[in-house]
Structure formats: C-alpha cells, structure tokens
Amino acid sequence: MIDVIKGWFEKHFSDPQAIILISILILGAILVLYWGHVLTPVLAGIVIAYVLEGLVCRLQHLGLPRFLAFLISYALFITALSLILFGLVPLVISQVTQLITDFPKILDKVQQLILTIPDRYSVFADREIEKMLGSFSTELVSVGQKLVSVSLSSAVNVFTVMVYLVVVPLLVFFLLKDKAEILDWFRRFLPEDRGLAYSVWKEVDVKMGNYIRGKLLEVVIVGVATFIPLKFMGMNYAATMSLLVGLSVIIPYVGAVAVTIPVAMIAWFQWGATSDFVYLMAAYLLVQFLDGNILVPLLFSEVVNMHPAAIIIAVLFFGGLWGVWGVFFAIPLATLVQAVINSWPSIQKTA
C-alpha cells in the first residue's frame, strides 16, 4: 500500500513546477478561508478592478493611452455606483418596507385559500386543514423573527457598509491605476521558474475575466428586461422582483427556478387567476427563455466548457464554503480546477 501511494506521489508531484503551482493554490486557499472576512473589502476591490481592467484594455486597443482609459473606466464605475446607491437602493428599501406592511394581507389571502380546500377537495378533512393552518402560522412566526433579526443585524452593520463604500472605491482606484507596479512587487516573492503556474493563470485569466464581465452584463440585461414588463403592468414591488431575477442568473439552473416562485406568488396575490396574471407570467417566462437560449450562448459560448453536473456541484461546494461569494465565483473556480488538471505535467504526459 505504501509503495502504491509513493508511486502515485512521485508520478504527480515529482515535477518542481507542480510543487510551485500547488503551493500557490494552497496559500491562496488558506488566505481566503481564514482571513477572508477581514480581507473582504480588499477582495471586492480586486474583483472590481479586475472587471474594469477589461474595459481599460478595450479602450487602449482603440488607441487611448492607459491613463486616459483608466480615468474613463473609473468614472463609469463611480457613476454606476452612485446610481445604485441613490437610485436603486432607496427604491428597493421602500418596496421591501411596503412588502412587510402588506404581509398581513398576504397572510389573510393564504389562510382564505387554505380554508377553501375542503370545499374543492373532499379528501382533506377540517382537522387536517386546522393542522395545516397551525403549522403555517408557526412557520410565519419563525419568518417574522428572522426578519427582525436581519433588520437588527443590518442596523449594526450600517457602519461597516459605510466604511466599505469609502475603502473599496479607493482600493479600486489604486489597484487599477498602479496595476503594473503592484504586479511587479508581487513577482518579487514568486520563484523564477514558474512556467506552469503562468500557463494555468493565462488560461484562467481569459475564461475568468470573460465570465465575470459577461455575468455582470447578464445581471443588468436580465434585470432591466424583467423590470420593463413588470413596471408596465403595474406589478407591486417591481424593482425588488427585477433585482432578484437579475441576481438569480448568478446561480446556474437553480436560480431561475427559485426566483420564479416569489414572482408568481406576488403576481397571484395581486391579480389572482386573471388574464393579467397570465400575461405577466408569459412576459416573465419569455425573458427567461431569451436569457437561456440567446443571451447565455452569446455571452458564454467559449468561456465555460463544463458539464452541467460539474457546474451544479461547483455551485454547491464553493457556495457552502464561502456563501454568496462562493456561488458567484463557483464557475471561475471550477475553471481554475479544470485548468490545473489539464496543465498538470503527469496528465499531459499520459494524454
């Protein structure tokens, strides 16, 4: 048994390049796992700067100097951030507050619907309906307690959010402006013989950058495309629902199914089984169809080449490790794992 393990280890880890690569990956994983909560603003700044770097490079290809391309990209980032903070956030907060206010009315409609079940379906007895209402009320109490706890924790974290709103834009400014100097400084701590690590990063850089930028663009397009019909038909909480639909594209396959439930429920509570409900759901499903069959292939046709089962496993695994950030970066991280496997010396020799 020991000889088998020794032979496997010598086959896969005898190359110094492989040792350097695995050491870099382990160090990065340790930093994120144990100091990720402390480094959150730094990681957020790195991600935003990484996304904006794509725009800077495109502007440079058009003939603009690096500094001017940086100024234009950063100005667009600050403009978008201001629109979100002073336009979208207050609107969503107002609609969420209204939703909490209307919650008793929604509860009353649900209870009335449950009480009509014995008349429609004789299989259910009155005693079973009472049990159903009792369990439903218990669940609502727990949901209310969670909403209160979330509100209190949000109030406590307001100061932290304000600090991040100052620190992150500053970090983005310097990371984007002094990119070359920062990368040269980091290279001083890396071994000179790092060809394997560089080849892996080169492959991941293209796929990860295109994926993150494409995914952010998809969030905006799907959110706006959903908001237009919802607002046109006068649906309550249109901005909040559109934001949820836009963010749902971050989670492949599962997100679209999960967000359909609150959209359908709120539309049903507002209109009931009427033609307005049917028209709205048809418009919503049309947006989902266009996203899955036109927008996603257009944005990600050459970015991700993985089996759907592998994508779902990556979402579950990295989401369990790092929550929302893990879900967002599940596919880029899976792409990193795929690139490492494809570039590993022992695998290339046997291929």
C-alpha positions as CSV (number, residue, x, y, z in Angstrom):
1,M,0.0,0.0,0.0
2,I,2.8,2.4,0.9
3,D,4.6,1.6,-2.4
4,V,1.3,2.4,-4.3
5,I,1.0,5.8,-2.5
6,K,4.7,6.5,-3.0
7,G,4.4,5.7,-6.8
8,W,1.3,7.9,-7.2
9,F,3.0,10.8,-5.3
10,E,6.2,10.5,-7.4
11,K,4.2,10.4,-10.6
12,H,2.1,13.5,-9.9
13,F,4.4,15.6,-7.6
14,S,7.9,14.9,-8.8
15,D,7.9,18.0,-11.1
16,P,9.1,21.2,-9.3
17,Q,6.7,23.2,-11.4
18,A,3.8,21.2,-10.0
19,I,5.0,21.8,-6.4
20,I,5.2,25.6,-7.1
21,L,1.7,25.6,-8.5
22,I,0.1,23.6,-5.7
23,S,1.9,25.7,-3.1
24,I,0.5,28.9,-4.6
25,L,-3.0,27.4,-4.7
26,I,-2.8,26.2,-1.1
27,L,-1.6,29.6,0.1
28,G,-4.4,31.4,-1.7
29,A,-7.0,29.0,-0.3
30,I,-5.7,29.5,3.3
31,L,-5.8,33.3,2.9
32,V,-9.4,33.2,1.7
33,L,-10.6,30.6,4.2
34,Y,-9.1,32.0,7.4
35,W,-8.8,35.7,6.6
36,G,-11.5,36.2,4.0
37,H,-13.8,38.1,6.4
38,V,-11.0,40.5,7.2
39,L,-9.9,40.9,3.6
40,T,-13.5,41.3,2.2
41,P,-13.0,44.9,1.1
42,V,-9.6,44.0,-0.5
43,L,-11.1,41.0,-2.3
44,A,-14.1,43.2,-3.5
45,G,-11.6,45.9,-4.7
46,I,-9.6,43.3,-6.6
47,V,-12.6,41.8,-8.3
48,I,-14.0,45.2,-9.4
49,A,-10.6,46.3,-10.6
50,Y,-10.2,43.1,-12.5
51,V,-13.6,43.7,-14.2
52,L,-12.7,47.3,-15.1
53,E,-9.4,46.2,-16.4
54,G,-11.2,44.6,-19.4
55,L,-12.7,47.9,-20.2
56,V,-9.4,49.7,-19.9
57,C,-7.8,47.2,-22.3
58,R,-10.6,47.7,-24.8
59,L,-10.1,51.4,-24.7
60,Q,-6.4,51.0,-25.1
61,H,-7.0,48.9,-28.2
62,L,-8.9,51.8,-29.6
63,G,-5.8,54.0,-29.3
64,L,-6.3,55.7,-26.0
65,P,-3.4,56.0,-23.6
66,R,-3.5,53.8,-20.4
67,F,-4.1,56.7,-18.0
68,L,-7.0,58.2,-20.0
69,A,-8.6,54.7,-20.4
70,F,-8.2,54.3,-16.6
71,L,-9.9,57.6,-15.9
72,I,-12.9,56.8,-18.2
73,S,-13.3,53.4,-16.7
74,Y,-13.1,54.6,-13.2
75,A,-15.6,57.5,-13.9
76,L,-18.1,54.9,-15.3
77,F,-17.6,52.8,-12.2
78,I,-18.3,55.7,-9.8
79,T,-21.3,56.8,-11.9
80,A,-22.8,53.3,-11.8
81,L,-22.1,53.0,-8.0
82,S,-23.9,56.4,-7.4
83,L,-26.9,55.3,-9.5
84,I,-27.2,52.1,-7.5
85,L,-26.7,53.8,-4.1
86,F,-29.0,56.8,-4.7
87,G,-31.5,55.3,-7.2
88,L,-31.9,51.6,-6.9
89,V,-31.2,51.0,-3.2
90,P,-33.7,53.6,-1.8
91,L,-36.4,52.2,-4.2
92,V,-35.8,48.6,-3.1
93,I,-35.8,49.5,0.5
94,S,-39.1,51.3,0.1
95,Q,-40.6,48.4,-1.7
96,V,-39.4,45.9,0.9
97,T,-40.8,48.1,3.6
98,Q,-44.1,48.1,1.7
99,L,-44.0,44.3,1.3
100,I,-43.5,43.9,5.1
101,T,-46.5,46.2,5.7
102,D,-48.7,44.2,3.2
103,F,-47.6,40.9,4.7
104,P,-50.7,40.5,6.9
105,K,-52.9,41.0,3.9
106,I,-51.0,38.3,2.0
107,L,-51.3,36.0,5.1
108,D,-55.0,36.6,5.2
109,K,-55.3,35.6,1.5
110,V,-53.3,32.4,2.1
111,Q,-55.5,31.4,5.0
112,Q,-58.6,32.0,3.0
113,L,-57.2,29.9,0.2
114,I,-56.4,27.1,2.6
115,L,-59.9,27.2,4.1
116,T,-61.5,26.7,0.7
117,I,-59.5,23.4,0.2
118,P,-62.2,21.1,1.9
119,D,-64.9,22.5,-0.4
120,R,-62.8,21.8,-3.5
121,Y,-61.2,18.6,-2.4
122,S,-63.2,16.4,-0.1
123,V,-60.1,14.3,0.6
124,F,-58.9,16.9,3.1
125,A,-60.8,17.0,6.4
126,D,-61.3,20.1,8.6
127,R,-59.0,18.7,11.2
128,E,-56.2,18.4,8.6
129,I,-56.8,21.9,7.5
130,E,-56.5,23.2,11.1
131,K,-53.2,21.3,11.4
132,M,-52.1,22.9,8.1
133,L,-53.0,26.4,9.4
134,G,-51.3,25.8,12.7
135,S,-48.0,24.7,11.0
136,F,-48.3,27.6,8.6
137,S,-48.7,30.1,11.4
138,T,-45.7,28.6,13.2
139,E,-43.6,29.0,10.1
140,L,-44.7,32.6,9.7
141,V,-43.7,33.4,13.3
142,S,-40.2,32.0,12.6
143,V,-40.0,34.0,9.4
144,G,-41.0,37.1,11.3
145,Q,-38.4,36.5,13.9
146,K,-35.8,36.1,11.2
147,L,-36.8,39.3,9.6
148,V,-36.5,41.2,12.9
149,S,-33.0,39.7,13.5
150,V,-31.9,40.5,10.0
151,S,-33.2,44.1,10.4
152,L,-31.2,44.5,13.7
153,S,-28.1,43.0,12.3
154,S,-28.4,45.2,9.2
155,A,-28.6,48.3,11.5
156,V,-25.5,47.2,13.3
157,N,-23.6,46.6,10.0
158,V,-24.5,50.1,8.6
159,F,-21.2,51.5,9.8
160,T,-19.3,48.6,8.2
161,V,-21.1,49.2,4.9
162,M,-20.3,52.9,5.1
163,V,-16.6,52.1,5.6
164,Y,-16.6,49.7,2.7
165,L,-18.2,52.3,0.5
166,V,-15.2,54.5,1.1
167,V,-12.4,51.9,1.2
168,V,-13.4,49.8,-1.8
169,P,-13.5,52.7,-4.4
170,L,-10.2,53.9,-3.1
171,L,-8.7,50.4,-3.5
172,V,-10.2,50.1,-7.0
173,F,-8.6,53.4,-7.9
174,F,-5.1,52.4,-6.8
175,L,-5.3,48.8,-8.0
176,L,-6.3,49.9,-11.4
177,K,-4.0,53.0,-11.7
178,D,-0.9,51.2,-10.4
179,K,-1.5,47.7,-11.8
180,A,2.0,47.3,-13.3
181,E,3.8,48.4,-10.1
182,I,1.7,46.1,-7.9
183,L,2.2,43.1,-10.1
184,D,6.0,43.7,-10.3
185,W,6.1,43.9,-6.5
186,F,4.3,40.5,-6.1
187,R,6.5,38.9,-8.7
188,R,9.5,39.5,-6.4
189,F,8.1,36.9,-4.0
190,L,7.5,34.2,-6.6
191,P,10.1,31.7,-7.8
192,E,11.7,32.5,-11.1
193,D,10.8,29.0,-12.5
194,R,7.0,29.4,-12.5
195,G,6.1,28.5,-16.1
196,L,3.4,26.0,-15.2
197,A,1.7,28.5,-12.8
198,Y,1.9,31.1,-15.5
199,S,0.3,28.9,-18.2
200,V,-2.5,28.0,-15.8
201,W,-3.1,31.6,-14.9
202,K,-3.1,32.6,-18.6
203,E,-5.8,30.1,-19.4
204,V,-7.9,31.0,-16.3
205,D,-7.4,34.8,-16.8
206,V,-9.1,34.7,-20.2
207,K,-12.0,32.5,-19.1
208,M,-12.5,34.0,-15.7
209,G,-12.3,37.6,-16.9
210,N,-14.8,37.0,-19.7
211,Y,-17.1,35.0,-17.4
212,I,-17.2,37.6,-14.6
213,R,-17.7,40.5,-17.0
214,G,-20.3,38.6,-19.0
215,K,-22.2,37.5,-15.9
216,L,-22.4,41.1,-14.6
217,L,-23.7,42.2,-18.0
218,E,-26.2,39.4,-17.9
219,V,-27.4,40.5,-14.5
220,V,-28.0,44.0,-15.8
221,I,-29.7,43.0,-19.0
222,V,-32.0,40.4,-17.4
223,G,-32.9,42.7,-14.5
224,V,-33.8,45.6,-16.8
225,A,-35.6,43.3,-19.3
226,T,-37.7,41.9,-16.4
227,F,-38.4,45.4,-14.9
228,I,-39.9,46.7,-18.1
229,P,-42.9,44.4,-18.3
230,L,-43.4,44.2,-14.5
231,K,-43.5,48.0,-14.3
232,F,-45.6,48.4,-17.4
233,M,-48.3,46.1,-16.0
234,G,-48.2,47.8,-12.6
235,M,-46.9,44.9,-10.6
236,N,-46.2,45.6,-6.9
237,Y,-42.6,45.6,-5.8
238,A,-41.4,45.6,-9.5
239,A,-37.9,46.9,-8.8
240,T,-37.3,44.4,-6.0
241,M,-38.5,41.4,-8.0
242,S,-36.5,42.5,-11.0
243,L,-33.4,42.8,-8.8
244,L,-34.0,39.3,-7.6
245,V,-34.5,38.0,-11.1
246,G,-31.3,39.7,-12.3
247,L,-29.2,38.3,-9.4
248,S,-30.7,34.9,-9.9
249,V,-28.6,34.4,-13.0
250,I,-25.6,34.1,-10.8
251,I,-26.7,30.7,-9.7
252,P,-26.9,28.5,-12.9
253,Y,-30.1,26.5,-13.4
254,V,-31.2,26.7,-9.7
255,G,-31.5,30.5,-9.5
256,A,-34.1,30.8,-12.3
257,V,-36.3,28.2,-10.7
258,A,-36.1,29.6,-7.2
259,V,-36.8,33.2,-8.2
260,T,-39.9,32.2,-10.2
261,I,-41.7,31.2,-7.0
262,P,-41.8,34.7,-5.4
263,V,-42.6,36.4,-8.7
264,A,-45.5,34.1,-9.3
265,M,-46.8,34.3,-5.7
266,I,-46.8,38.1,-5.6
267,A,-48.4,38.3,-9.1
268,W,-51.1,35.8,-7.9
269,F,-51.8,37.7,-4.7
270,Q,-52.1,41.0,-6.7
271,W,-54.3,39.8,-9.5
272,G,-55.5,36.2,-8.7
273,A,-56.2,33.8,-11.6
274,T,-56.9,36.6,-14.1
275,S,-55.6,37.5,-17.6
276,D,-53.2,40.0,-16.0
277,F,-51.5,37.2,-14.1
278,V,-51.2,35.1,-17.3
279,Y,-49.8,38.0,-19.3
280,L,-47.3,38.9,-16.7
281,M,-46.1,35.3,-16.2
282,A,-45.9,34.9,-20.0
283,A,-43.7,38.0,-20.3
284,Y,-41.5,36.8,-17.4
285,L,-41.1,33.3,-18.9
286,L,-40.2,34.9,-22.3
287,V,-37.4,36.9,-20.6
288,Q,-36.1,33.6,-19.0
289,F,-36.3,31.8,-22.4
290,L,-34.4,34.6,-24.2
291,D,-31.8,34.6,-21.5
292,G,-31.2,30.9,-21.5
293,N,-31.4,30.4,-25.3
294,I,-29.9,33.6,-26.8
295,L,-28.1,35.7,-24.2
296,V,-26.2,33.0,-22.3
297,P,-24.9,31.3,-25.5
298,L,-23.9,34.7,-26.9
299,L,-22.0,35.8,-23.8
300,F,-20.5,32.4,-22.7
301,S,-20.3,30.2,-25.8
302,E,-16.5,29.9,-25.5
303,V,-15.9,30.8,-21.8
304,V,-17.1,27.7,-19.9
305,N,-16.9,24.2,-21.3
306,M,-18.1,22.1,-18.4
307,H,-20.8,19.5,-17.9
308,P,-24.0,20.9,-16.2
309,A,-23.5,18.4,-13.4
310,A,-20.0,19.7,-12.7
311,I,-21.4,23.3,-12.6
312,I,-24.1,22.4,-10.1
313,I,-21.5,20.5,-7.9
314,A,-19.2,23.5,-8.1
315,V,-22.0,25.9,-7.0
316,L,-22.9,23.6,-4.1
317,F,-19.3,23.1,-3.0
318,F,-18.0,26.7,-3.2
319,G,-21.3,28.1,-2.1
320,G,-21.1,26.0,1.1
321,L,-17.5,27.3,1.7
322,W,-17.9,31.0,1.0
323,G,-21.6,31.7,0.8
324,V,-22.8,34.3,-1.8
325,W,-19.2,35.0,-3.0
326,G,-18.6,31.2,-3.4
327,V,-21.8,30.9,-5.5
328,F,-20.7,33.9,-7.7
329,F,-17.2,32.5,-8.3
330,A,-18.2,28.9,-8.4
331,I,-17.7,28.6,-12.2
332,P,-14.5,30.6,-12.3
333,L,-13.1,28.5,-9.5
334,A,-14.2,25.3,-11.3
335,T,-12.5,26.7,-14.4
336,L,-9.3,27.1,-12.3
337,V,-9.5,23.5,-11.2
338,Q,-10.1,22.4,-14.8
339,A,-7.1,24.4,-16.0
340,V,-4.9,22.9,-13.3
341,I,-5.9,19.4,-14.2
342,N,-5.4,20.0,-17.9
343,S,-2.0,21.5,-17.4
344,W,-0.7,19.1,-14.8
345,P,2.6,17.6,-16.1
346,S,1.8,13.9,-15.3
347,I,-1.6,14.2,-17.0
348,Q,-0.2,15.9,-20.1
349,K,2.4,13.1,-20.5
350,T,-0.3,10.4,-20.4
351,A,-2.7,12.3,-22.7
